[in-house]
Amino acid sequence: MLFQLLSSPQLLIVWLLGIVYAITVHEFSHAYAAYLLGDNTAKSQGRLTLNPISHIDPIGFIVLLLAGFGWGRPVPFNPYNLRNPRWGPVIISLAGPATNIISFLIFGFLLKIVLLNDLVSGDNLLITFLGVLIYINFILAIFNFIPIPPLDGSKLLYAVVPQSYHHFLDPVQRYGPWLLLFVVIFGGSIFFSMFQTLYNVALRIFG
């Protein structure tokens, strides 16, 4: 995908802005949820901010450009500081994808309003930008539900699996980032096809 974007500087800028937005609100939402639940770890490390520099993971950013799905820099939190140590991490994990889904809906309906009322021409860059925001926010939300660290799905996995079985998950936690890269490299086309199918189904919400 990156090679296609390089042929159009305007399109590349639109994609970069879309990626930066989606990752920033995703990671900020994690930090804000942790803060609301009683943990100041993310705040003390400068993550309770909408500054994109604090949230961009170089590898996840590049993968998002190359493969169409990726991740941001994980937000740290201490579960022992949370008012609910077991389900607090789940709430924090869901906050990121939830924000992306809300963004997906907002930009989707905004694009529908623009198109239905002919507010701009079909080749206007605003149309492209809204389309990119819709796509990236949806893909980032769905991709993060994969139960492999550092993705949000891994926190959900730890919450639903009984404590006595957590030792089976420790190797996945330890080598999660490398496992995720392996999955992306060797299963990227499969994941892209699955995400594209889900995305096409989700677009029916807008009629």
BADREN-324314 format. One record per residue: residue in three letters; x negated, y, z of N, C-alpha, C, O in turn. Coordinates in steps of 0.2 Angstrom, whole numbers, plus 5000, padded with zeros to 4 digits. Layout:
BEGIN
ALAXYZXYZXYZXYZ ...
END
This chain:
BEGIN
MET499649945000500050005000499650065000499750114997 LEU499050065004498650125004498350144997498350204996 PHE498250094993497950114986498450144982498350184978 GLN499150124983499650164979499750234982499850284978 LEU499650244988499750314991499150354989499250414988 LEU498550324988497950364986498050404979497750454978 SER498550374975498650404969499050464969499150504964 SER499350474975499850534976499650564982499850544988 PRO499250624982499050654989499650674993499650674999 GLN500150704989500750724993501150664997501350675003 LEU501150604993501450544996501050525002501350505007 LEU500450525001499950505007500050545013500050525018 ILE500150615012500250655018500850645021500950645027 VAL501350625017502050615020502050555024502350545029 TRP501650495021501650435025501250445032501350415037 LEU500650485031500250495037500650535042500650515048 LEU501050585040501450615045501950575048502150575054 GLY502250535044502850485046502550435052502850425057 ILE501950405050501650365055501450395061501550365067 VAL501150455061500950495067501550505071501550495077 TYR502150525068502750535072502950475075503050475081 ALA503050425072503350355074502950335080503150305085 ILE502250325079501850305084501850345091501850325096 THR501850415089501750465095502450455099502350455106 VAL502950455096503650455101503650385104503950375109 HIS503450335100503450265103503050265110503250235115 GLU502450285109501950275115502150325120502050305126 PHE502350385119502550435124503150405128503150415134 SER503650375124504150345128503950295133504250285138 HIS503450255131503250205136502950245142503150225148 ALA502550295141502250335147502750365151502750365157 TYR503250395147503850425151504250385155504450395161 ALA504350325152504750275156504450245162504750245168 ALA503750235162503350215167503350275173503450255179 TYR503350335170503350385175503950395179503950405185 LEU504550385175505150385178505250325183505650335188 LEU504950275182505050215186504550215192504450165196 GLY504150265193503650275199502950265198502550265203 ASP502750255192502050245190501750305187501950325182 ASN501150325190500850385187500250365183499850415181 THR500050305181499450285178499350315171498850345170 ALA499950315167499850345161499750415161499450445157 LYS500150445166500050525166499350545168499150585166 SER499050505173498450525175497850515170497350545170 GLN498050465165497550455159497750495153497450485148 GLY498150545154498350595148498750565143498750585137 ARG499150515145499650485140500350505140500750495135 LEU500550545145501150575145501150645141501250695144 THR501050635135501050695130501250675123501250615122 LEU501450725120501650715113501050735108501150735102 ASN500450735111499850745107499650675103499450625107 PRO499750675097499550615093498950575094498850515094 ILE498450625096497750595097497750545103497250505103 SER498150555108498150515114498450445112498350405116 HIS498850445107499150375106498950335100499250285099 ILE498550365095498350325089497850275091497350295093 ASP498050215089497550165089497250155082497650145077 PRO496550165081496250165074496450105070496650105064 ILE496350045073496549985069497249975068497449965062 GLY497649985073498449985071498650035066499050025062 PHE498350095066498450145061498350125054498650135050 ILE497650095054497450075047497850015044498050015039 VAL498049965049498449915047499149935045499449915040 LEU499449985048500050015046500050045039500550045035 LEU499450075037499350105031499350045026499550055020 LEU498949995027498749945023499349895022499549875016 ALA499649875027500149825027500849845028501349805026 GLY500949905030501649925031501949915038502449935039 PHE501549885042501749875049501049875054500549855051 GLY501149905060500549915064500749925071501349915073 TRP500349965075500449975082500050035084499550065080 GLY500250065090499850125093499450095099499350035100 ARG499150145102498650125107499150115113499550155116 PRO499050055116499450025122499450075128498850105130 VAL499950085131500050135137499950095143500250045144 PRO499450115147499350075153499850095159500050145159 PHE499950045163500450055169500250005174500049945172 ASN500350015180500249965186500949945188501349985191 PRO501149885187501749855189501949855196502449855198 TYR501349855200501449865208501649925210501949935216 ASN501649975206501850045207502550055205502950105207 LEU502850015201503550015199504049995204503949955209 ARG504650035204505150015209505449945208505649915213 ASN505349915202505549845201504949815197504949825191 PRO504549785200503949755197504049705192503649695187 ARG504649665192504749615187505049645181504849635175 TRP505649685182505949715176505749785174505949805168 GLY505349815178505149875176504649875170504749915165 PRO504249825169503849825163504249815157504149835151 VAL504849775158505249765152505649825150505649845144 ILE505849865155506149935153505649975149505750015145 ILE504949975152504450015149504349995142504250035137 SER504349925141504149895134504749915129504649925124 LEU505349915132505949925127505950005125506250015120 ALA505650045130505750115128505450135122505750185118 GLY504850105120504550125114504950105108505150155104 PRO505150045107505550025101506250055101506550075096 ALA506550065107507150105107507150175104507550195101 THR506550205106506550275103506450275096506750315092 ASN506050225093506050215086506650195083506850225077 ILE507050155086507750145083508250205083508550215078 ILE508150245088508550305089508350355083508750385080 SER507650355082507450395077507650375070507850415066 PHE507650305069507850275063508650295061508750315056 LEU509050295067509750315066509850385064510250405060 ILE509450435068509550505067509350525060509650555057 PHE508750505058508450515051508850485046508950515040 GLY509150425047509550395042510250435041510350445035 PHE510550455046511150495045511050565043511450595039 LEU510450595045510250655042510150655034510350695031 LEU509850595032509650585025510350575021510450605016 LYS510850545024511450535021511850595021512150615015 ILE511850645026512150705025511850745020512150785016 VAL511150745019510850785014511050765007511150805003 LEU511050695006511250665000511950684998512050694992 LEU512350675003513150675001513250744999513750764996 ASN512950795002513150865001512650904996512650964995 ASP512250864993511750884988511350944990511350994986 LEU511150944996510751004999510151014996509851074995 VAL509850964993509150964989509250924983509650874983 SER508750934979508750884973508450824975508150814980 GLY508650764971508450704972507650694973507450644976 ASP507250734969506550724969506250764974505550774974 ASN506650804979506350844984505950804989506050744990 LEU505350834991504950794996505250785002505050735006 LEU505750825004506150815010506450745010506450705015 ILE506750725004507050665004506550605005506750555008 THR505950615002505450565003505250555010505150505013 PHE505150615013504950615020505450585025505250545029 LEU506050595024506550565028506650495027506650455031 GLY506550475020506550395019505950365022506050305025 VAL505350395022504750365026504850365033504650315036 LEU505150415036505250415043505750355045505650325050 ILE506250345041506750295042506450225042506550185046 TYR506050215037505650155036505150135041505150085044 ILE504750185043504150175048504450165055504250115058 ASN504950205057505250195063505550125064505550095069 PHE505950105059506250035059505749985060505749935064 ILE505249985055504749935055504349935062504149875064 LEU504149985064503749995070504149965076503849925081 ALA504749975076505249945082505249875081505149835087 ILE505349845076505449775075504849735076504749685079 PHE504249765073503649735073503349725081503049675082 ASN503549775085503349775092503649725096503449715102 PHE504149695093504549635097504149575097504349525100 ILE503649565092503249505092502949495099502549545101 PRO502949435102502749425108501949415109501749365112 ILE501549455105500849445106500549515108500749565105 PRO500149515113499849575116499449605110499049565106 PRO499349675109499649725114500349745113500549795115 LEU500749705109501449725107501849715112501749685117 ASP502449755112502949755118503249695119503449675125 GLY503349645114503649585115503249545120503549495123 SER502649555121502249515126502449525133502549485137 LYS502649595134502949605141503649575142503749555148 LEU504049575137504649535138504549465139504949435143 LEU504049435135503949365136503749345144503949295146 TYR503249385146503049375153503649385158503649355163 ALA504149425157504749435161505249385161505449365166 VAL505249345155505749295155505449225157505849185159 VAL504849215156504449155157504349155165504149205168 PRO504549095168504449095176503749105178503249085174 GLN503649135183502949145186502449085186501849095184 SER502749035187502348965188502048945181501648905181 TYR502348975176502048955169501649015166501449005160 HIS501549065170501149125167500449105165500149135161 HIS500149055168499449035167499349005160498849015157 PHE499948985157499948955150499849015145499649015139 LEU500149075147500149135143499449175144499349225140 ASP499049165149498449205150497949205144497749255142 PRO497849145141497449145135497749195129497349225126 VAL498349195128498649235123498549305125498449355121 GLN498649325132498549395134497749415133497649475131 ARG497349365134496649385133496349395126496049435125 TYR496649355122496449355115496949385110496949375104 GLY497449415113498049435109497849485104498149475098 PRO497449535104497249575099496949545093497149555087 TRP496549495094496249455089496749405086496749395080 LEU497149375090497749335087498149375083498449355077 LEU498349435085498749485081498449495074498749495069 LEU497849515074497449525068497449465063497549475057 PHE497349405066497349345062498049335059498149325053 VAL498649345063499249345060499449395055499749375050 VAL499149455056499249505051498949495044499149495039 ILE498249465045497849455039498149395035498249395029 PHE498349345039498549275035499249275034499449225030 GLY499649305038500349305038500749365036501349375036 GLY500349415034500549485032501149485027501649515028 SER501049445022501549445016502249415019502749435017 ILE502149365023502749335026503149385030503749395030 PHE502749415035503049465039503349525035503849545037 PHE502949545030503249605026503849585023504349625023 SER503949525021504549505017505149495023505649515021 MET504949475029505449465034505749535036506349555037 PHE505249585037505449655039505849685034506249725035 GLN505649675027505949705022506749685022507149725020 THR506849625023507449595023507949625028508449645027 LEU507649625034507949655040508049735039508649755041 TYR507649765036507649835034508249845029508649895030 ASN508349805024508849815019509549805023510049835021 VAL509549755027510149745031510349805035510949825036 ALA509849825039509949885043510249945040510549985042 LEU509949955033510150015029510950015028511250065027 ARG511249955029511949955028512349995033512950015032 ILE512050015038512350055044512550125041513050155043 PHE512150145036512250215033512750215027512850265024 GLY513050155026513450145020513250145013513550145008 
END
